[in-house]
């Protein structure tokens, strides 16, 4: 509808003006929903962006700013720092002596004793060649009874095995810990070790590794069930073209990974069985708060980030600032537990509990803050459990770190194309992460997992 000119408006009758106003009102009514939608979108864009500082987003999702060019730093340790050097290997594999033979004046120096020896060590990898052990199983006919008898193959050299435990562990380590796909693993094995191993051979190794890990997974699950404090978390996983969930359950000295089609409490029930733990550490995901535990500790790191997001949206909201500061003060007090007397520590805890209750009881009119206020009123008894029990952490960051490698694996590799692949990955993740928290090497753990050593037969037959 075109806007009438001033002259046209002056010439209009009262009936024509009324009709024009009705048309304008109808047009305004039609565009009003679009205007409301654009205003809402504008308000959303004005809100501060969600980052790892003010939400549960991982740091990888943050927008990275360009850093200024770095100035050239002098080599060596900084002033006041201890100089770090490579440790000497004694004895070295080989020693090459460089002794002067003749002086510039022509004198013979070959028999002169050295006054100073300057040592330098160079580390190198030898050419790696695979070791192939062939078994020849002889079958003979018994001259007494006429029956055929075959020779028994040594342990670890069974005819059903084509790869030794170290080679199988290397494949599992490259794919699982270094996130190499089948094609890249094949390239690494061929170019570094001189081994041609197809994708089918790798798949057979990974399937066997997953099956070999099951007894250890059962032992880890039993340890989780017997633990007093258990933490849990979950992340998404793609299995055979469908979204599933990778759960992690962590206790002292044990980490269990499982991949299930559900994100509900049924996964926790299947893992824990009839067991009931003392304290469950988690975020505010409802199924985790239904875990079989006597009490719960909410992750305060999550709460501090959520309050930071609220502060950025509502900078003048004092309630969010005070509660965030109180959570940080409680964390600091928990770390200083041993530096205080028992009575002094209890007085500090009582004071923090009193201030927490005041903040939760404070009426907050801000609409954006109401969900957090409702959460803390509902889970009041789950906030400061760690102050009463030194074995309970104030966060579940350990669980998040256990899942970080799985997120990297998902981004690099993509999806699990089979159910057994997902099950094998979860089993090996449980074994690997448990080995790490126990201070054990992951590769050596995989070697022990893949069967008895076979190089001993080579050493026994060599001169």
RAQUISUL-V809262 format. One record per backbone hydrogen bond with DSSP energy under -0.5 kcal/mol. NH is the residue of the N-H (numbers start at 1). CO is the residue of the C=O. Records with the same first field share a line. If there is no record, write none. Layout:
NH = CO, CO
//
This chain:
9 = 5
10 = 6
11 = 7
12 = 8, 9
17 = 13
18 = 14
19 = 15
20 = 16
21 = 17
22 = 18
23 = 19
24 = 20
25 = 21
26 = 22
27 = 23
28 = 24
29 = 25
30 = 26
31 = 27
32 = 28
33 = 29
35 = 31
36 = 32
37 = 33
38 = 34
39 = 35
40 = 36
41 = 37
42 = 38
43 = 39
44 = 40
45 = 41
46 = 42
47 = 43, 44
55 = 51
57 = 51
61 = 58
62 = 59
64 = 62
81 = 78
90 = 88
97 = 95
99 = 97
103 = 107
106 = 103
109 = 101
110 = 101
112 = 109
119 = 117
129 = 127
130 = 193
132 = 130
133 = 131
134 = 132
137 = 135
138 = 136
140 = 149
142 = 140, 147
146 = 142
149 = 140
151 = 138
157 = 154
161 = 158
168 = 164
169 = 165
170 = 166
171 = 167
172 = 168
173 = 169
174 = 170
175 = 171
176 = 172
177 = 173
178 = 173
180 = 174
185 = 181
186 = 182
187 = 183
188 = 184
189 = 185
190 = 186
191 = 187
192 = 188
193 = 188, 189
194 = 190
195 = 189
197 = 195
202 = 198
203 = 199
204 = 200
205 = 201
206 = 202
207 = 203
208 = 204
209 = 205
210 = 206
211 = 207
212 = 208
213 = 209
214 = 211
217 = 213
218 = 214
219 = 215
220 = 216
221 = 217
222 = 218
223 = 219
224 = 220
225 = 221
226 = 222
227 = 223, 224
230 = 279
231 = 250
232 = 281
233 = 248
235 = 246
237 = 244
239 = 237, 242
240 = 416
242 = 239
244 = 237
245 = 260
246 = 235
247 = 245, 258
248 = 233
249 = 256
250 = 231
251 = 254
253 = 251
254 = 251
256 = 249
258 = 247
260 = 245, 258
267 = 264
268 = 264
269 = 265
270 = 266
271 = 267
272 = 268
273 = 269
275 = 272
277 = 292
278 = 228
279 = 228
280 = 295
281 = 230
282 = 280, 297
288 = 285
289 = 285
290 = 287
291 = 288
293 = 291
294 = 277
295 = 278
297 = 280
298 = 382
299 = 282
300 = 298, 394
303 = 299
304 = 300
305 = 301
306 = 302
307 = 303
308 = 304
309 = 305
310 = 306
311 = 307
312 = 308
313 = 309
314 = 310
317 = 314
318 = 316
321 = 317
322 = 318
323 = 319
324 = 320
325 = 321
326 = 322
327 = 323
328 = 324
329 = 325
330 = 326
331 = 327
332 = 328
333 = 329
334 = 330
335 = 331
336 = 332
337 = 334
339 = 336
340 = 336, 337
345 = 341
346 = 342
347 = 343
348 = 344
349 = 345
350 = 346
351 = 347
352 = 348
353 = 349
354 = 350
355 = 351
356 = 352
357 = 353
358 = 354
359 = 355
360 = 356
361 = 357
362 = 358
365 = 363
370 = 366, 367
373 = 369
374 = 370
375 = 371
376 = 372
377 = 373
378 = 374
379 = 375
380 = 377
382 = 379
383 = 380
387 = 384
388 = 385
389 = 385
392 = 389
393 = 391
400 = 396
401 = 397
402 = 398
403 = 399
404 = 400
405 = 401
407 = 403
408 = 404
409 = 405
410 = 406
411 = 407
412 = 408
413 = 409
414 = 409, 410
415 = 413
416 = 238
417 = 415
422 = 418
423 = 419
424 = 420
425 = 421
426 = 422
427 = 423
428 = 424
429 = 425
430 = 426
431 = 427
432 = 428
433 = 429
434 = 430
435 = 431
436 = 432
437 = 433
438 = 434
439 = 436
440 = 435
445 = 441
446 = 442
447 = 443
448 = 444
449 = 445
450 = 446
451 = 448
457 = 454
458 = 454
459 = 455
460 = 456
461 = 457
462 = 458
//
